[in-house]
Amino acid sequence: MKKTTFITEGKWYKGNTHMHTTRSDGKRTPEEAIEIYKNLGYDFLVMSDHNLYFNNNKFDSNKFLILSGIEFNTNDRQNPHRTHHITALKKYTEKDEFTDDQRFEWPFWDDEFGYQVTNKLIENVNAHDNFTILAHPNWSCSYPEELLGLQNFNAIEVWNNECEAVSTTGNGEYYYDYLLKKGRRVLAIASDDVHSYNDRAIGGYIVVKAAQFTKESLAASIISGSYYSSTGPEIHQFYIEDNVVHAKGSDCESIRLVFHYRGKTFYGNKNESINEISYNLNGNERYVRCEFIDHHGKKAWSNPIYLD
C-alpha cells in the first residue's frame, strides 16, 4: 500500500499563509501587496491582518486568489515578550463563519502559560470554519513543553521568514519535532509574516497540490496536508511503498529523512547535487518527514507520513 502526503491528481500552486497590509500594521496596501506577490510568481495569498478578519472576493481573478483569514494573538500581561499568535484560514466547508472586517480584541493572560485564554480562542476560531496555525513559536518566546498545553491547532510555522530576517527567531523546527515526538499530529507551514516588504522579508511559502484552482480546493488540500513548505527547493514526490520511503525533488546539496528517533542524511557523490533518494525502513518508525537543502542553505519541508 502506498502512503503519501500529496493527492494523486492535481496541479501545484504557490502561496503564502501569513502576511500583513495597511489593514493592520503592514507597510503596503492590499492591492500593492497582491501585486508584489503576483510578480514573484505566487498563485494565492491568505490575507491575515492582525485581529481583523478578511472574508470577501474583491481581489480575486482567474489567475490569483485571496483566501480569507486573520492573525489572532493572546498576550502575557506580566511579560510583553511572551505571547501566542494564531493565524487562521477559512476552510470553505461550513456556513458558520466570521464576517468581513470583523474585529477582535487582544486578550491577556495572567497564569504562567495562558492555556485557558488561548485554547478558548482556538476553539472559537476552529468553530467558525477555520484552519488554525500556531505562528512563530520561537519569536513568541514559547517553551517547547508549553505548546503541549495548547490544544486543537492544526499546524505550526516551521519557518517564519520575516522573524528570521529581523530577529533570528523564525526557525520553528525544534518545536515542530518536539510536538511530533510527543504524538501531536500537526502540519508544518513556512510563511513570510511580511510587514516591511523589503528584499529579505519575502521567502517562506507553501506549494499546494490541489485538484482545482479554487479556494475550496486549495483549502481542502492544505487541511489534508497535500503541500510542502519551502524557502527555495522543490519536493516533487514523497511516499512510502513496500516499506521503502522515496523522495524526489529539485537538485540539492542534501536530502534528509527525519524520524521520531534521529534521522538519515543523503548527499550526492563527490559533492555533486542530489535530487532523489530511497531508503528501507526498519519497521520501528512512527513517522517520517523529509527535508531538501540546497547549496545556499535554503530548505523545503514535507509534512509527515505516519506509520502507526
C-alpha atoms as one frame of an Amber mdcrd trajectory, in Angstrom:
protein
   0.000   0.000   0.000   1.354   3.415  -0.982   1.297   6.209   1.594   1.888
   9.810   0.604   1.139  13.352   1.723   0.121  14.564  -1.748  -3.131  13.936
  -3.579  -2.765  11.775  -6.692  -4.166  14.122  -9.339  -3.764  17.878  -9.355
  -1.539  20.849 -10.070   0.918  22.776  -7.901   0.107  26.268  -6.600   2.460
  28.536  -4.663   1.107  30.617  -1.812   1.756  32.448   1.450  -0.431  31.976
   4.532   0.839  34.847   6.704   1.153  38.478   5.602   0.092  41.957   6.640
  -1.159  45.062   4.895  -2.237  48.566   5.861  -5.445  46.970   7.172  -3.301
  46.377  10.278   0.440  47.090  10.638   1.759  46.220   7.174   3.587  48.775
   5.031   1.668  48.087   1.814  -1.989  48.315   0.855  -3.734  45.043  -0.017
  -3.576  45.985  -3.702   0.167  46.707  -3.526   0.915  43.518  -1.584  -1.039
  41.380  -4.037   0.818  42.891  -6.977   4.176  42.173  -5.322   3.289  38.520
  -4.822   1.879  38.181  -8.328   5.151  39.460  -9.768   7.044  36.885  -7.696
   5.112  34.016  -9.249   2.686  33.271  -6.441  -0.813  31.940  -7.112  -2.596
  32.725  -3.842  -2.358  34.508  -0.503  -4.128  34.267   2.817  -4.997  37.779
   3.986  -4.050  37.545   7.684  -4.026  41.015   9.193  -3.980  41.335  12.964
  -7.347  40.826  14.669  -9.274  41.905  11.556 -10.901  39.156   9.547 -10.805
  39.211   5.746 -13.712  37.497   4.002 -14.540  38.762   0.527 -13.736  38.144
  -3.131 -12.946  41.645  -4.377  -9.264  40.966  -5.150  -9.733  37.599  -6.862
  -9.047  36.838 -10.509  -8.859  33.679 -12.579  -5.060  33.667 -12.026  -4.773
  34.813  -8.410  -6.857  34.088  -5.300  -7.021  35.650  -1.833  -8.153  33.191
   0.832  -9.982  34.512   3.863  -8.051  34.700   7.113  -6.720  36.578  10.123
  -3.972  36.597  12.772  -5.076  36.492  16.401  -2.853  36.952  19.418  -3.078
  36.494  23.171  -0.552  38.090  25.489   1.145  37.518  28.842   0.166  40.513
  30.951   3.349  40.223  33.036   5.849  39.727  30.200   5.355  41.647  26.932
   7.736  39.321  25.071   5.633  36.218  25.703   2.605  35.718  23.517   0.663
  33.215  21.440  -0.161  34.102  17.836  -2.631  32.070  15.796  -3.121  32.586
  12.076  -6.250  31.176  10.506  -7.525  30.475   7.031 -11.093  29.759   6.091
 -11.896  26.105   5.363 -14.743  26.872   2.919 -16.719  23.930   4.265 -19.282
  25.303   6.735 -21.776  28.161   6.917 -20.821  29.450  10.376 -18.031  31.916
   9.650 -16.601  35.264  10.655 -17.711  38.259   8.624 -15.562  40.566   6.529
 -13.765  43.223   8.599 -14.938  41.631  11.854 -12.610  42.974  14.525 -11.346
  41.176  17.646  -9.731  42.192  20.930  -6.222  41.264  22.091  -6.897  39.143
  25.202  -4.337  38.884  28.018  -3.478  36.000  30.309  -2.309  36.103  33.908
  -1.344  32.484  34.539   2.026  31.011  33.577   1.222  29.735  30.080  -2.108
  31.265  29.053  -3.739  27.941  28.247  -7.258  28.894  29.251  -7.306  32.114
  27.244  -5.537  30.796  24.135  -7.364  27.456  23.985 -10.693  29.262  24.232
  -9.623  31.442  21.301  -8.502  28.450  19.204 -11.760  26.638  19.956 -13.783
  29.639  18.816 -11.726  30.137  15.636 -11.991  26.444  14.721 -15.743  26.510
  15.334 -16.100  29.324  12.802 -14.838  27.325   9.819 -11.107  27.976  10.142
  -7.857  26.024   9.916  -5.536  27.249  12.681  -1.742  27.653  12.605   0.474
  28.367  15.601   2.709  31.180  14.390   6.423  31.814  15.105   6.768  29.966
  18.451  10.424  30.994  18.694   9.635  34.704  18.282   6.785  34.285  20.794
   9.288  33.096  23.441   7.372  29.846  23.911   8.799  26.849  25.708   8.530
  23.615  23.691   6.674  21.845  26.519   4.351  24.841  26.778   2.933  24.018
  23.373   1.625  20.676  24.637  -0.950  22.573  26.676  -2.242  24.424  23.619
  -4.969  22.317  22.077  -6.521  21.739  18.647  -4.360  23.951  16.433  -3.834
  22.277  13.061  -0.324  23.336  12.047   2.776  25.123  13.287   5.108  27.503
  11.491   8.309  25.600  10.895   9.689  28.741   9.243   8.748  32.415   9.523
  10.764  34.443   7.058  10.495  37.963   8.454  11.042  36.803  12.040  14.239
  35.107  10.895  15.368  38.120   8.851  14.679  40.657  11.600  15.415  38.861
  14.882  16.768  35.340  14.087  13.620  33.822  15.609  11.965  32.348  12.524
  13.109  28.733  12.753  10.459  26.564  14.420  11.838  23.132  13.526  12.647
  22.142  17.100   9.113  22.956  18.252   7.664  21.022  15.335   9.709  17.903
  16.006   9.028  18.175  19.723   5.299  18.059  19.077   5.596  15.162  16.615
   7.719  13.164  19.048   5.078  13.741  21.707   2.426  12.304  19.400   0.793
  15.538  18.254  -0.256  15.239  14.618   0.278  18.737  13.301   1.314  20.002
   9.872   4.270  22.251   9.016   3.946  25.710   7.466   6.593  28.053   6.047
   5.395  31.634   5.730   6.538  35.233   5.388   4.707  37.181   8.088   5.705
  40.093   5.900   5.229  43.642   7.192   8.073  45.616   5.635   8.110  44.162
   2.085  11.864  44.639   1.758  14.059  42.216  -0.187  14.695  39.936   2.804
  11.141  39.763   4.132   9.573  37.559   1.443  10.771  33.998   1.015   8.778
  31.468   3.053   5.860  29.751   1.329   3.899  26.578   0.715   3.336  24.782
  -2.581  -0.055  23.098  -2.630  -1.105  20.205  -4.826  -4.805  20.830  -5.420
  -7.369  19.274  -7.717  -8.614  22.664  -8.945  -7.597  26.292  -8.713 -10.420
  27.317  -6.412 -10.462  28.498  -2.823 -12.357  25.400  -1.788  -9.854  23.057
  -3.427  -6.786  24.918  -2.137  -8.173  24.944   1.395  -9.063  21.247   1.231
  -5.519  20.353   0.162  -3.959  22.490   2.887  -6.198  20.884   5.512  -5.248
  17.389   4.321  -1.507  18.206   4.167  -1.212  17.965   0.385   1.573  20.544
   0.168   5.172  21.173   1.136   6.799  24.179   2.764   9.876  25.864   1.349
  12.307  28.749   1.163  13.561  27.610  -2.259  13.876  23.858  -3.033  11.091
  21.781  -4.535   9.653  18.447  -3.415   8.018  16.594  -6.295   7.340  13.222
  -4.687   7.309  11.866  -1.153   5.806   8.463  -0.419   6.270   5.063   1.197
   5.683   1.829  -0.699   6.634  -1.720   0.318   8.367  -0.352   3.421  10.634
   1.888   1.325  10.461   5.673   1.613  11.011   7.623  -1.611  11.637  11.357
  -2.028  12.304  13.284  -5.223  12.704  16.993  -5.894  14.991  19.705  -7.205
  18.788  19.424  -7.254  20.084  19.941  -3.724  23.156  19.634  -1.549  21.456
  17.068   0.706  18.192  15.299   1.438  17.222  14.394   4.980  14.763  11.934
   6.423  13.592  12.767   9.934  12.050  10.167  12.269  10.970  10.295  15.916
  14.450   8.972  16.789  17.191  10.862  14.926  17.259  10.640  11.104  19.268
   9.972   7.950  21.102  12.406   5.635  21.926  11.688   1.977  24.483  13.511
  -0.187  25.403  13.376  -3.857  28.568  11.603  -4.991  31.779  13.688  -4.855
  29.963  16.884  -3.847  27.505  16.583  -6.736  23.865  17.514  -6.349  21.254
  15.010  -5.242  17.562  15.087  -6.121  16.194  11.627  -5.292  16.569   9.034
  -2.539  15.106   5.689  -1.474  15.521   4.205   1.986  14.432   0.932   3.551
  12.559   1.482   6.794  13.332  -0.776   9.739   9.735  -1.019  10.951  10.169
   0.924  14.185   9.428   4.369  12.759   6.353   6.210  13.997   6.515   8.795
  11.237   8.879  10.111   8.594   9.220  13.545   7.076  11.777  14.794   4.568
  13.830  17.940   4.019  15.597  19.149   0.867  18.520  21.550   1.478  20.079
  23.336  -1.483  23.657  24.608  -1.896  22.702  28.024  -0.477  21.169  26.598
   2.697  17.579  27.102   1.587  15.256  24.335   2.650  11.993  22.550   1.877
   9.992  20.583   4.447   7.434  17.859   3.784   4.562  17.061   6.059   4.950
  13.761   7.933   3.777  10.362   6.785   2.561   8.431   9.831   3.359   4.753
  10.173   1.425   3.741  13.258
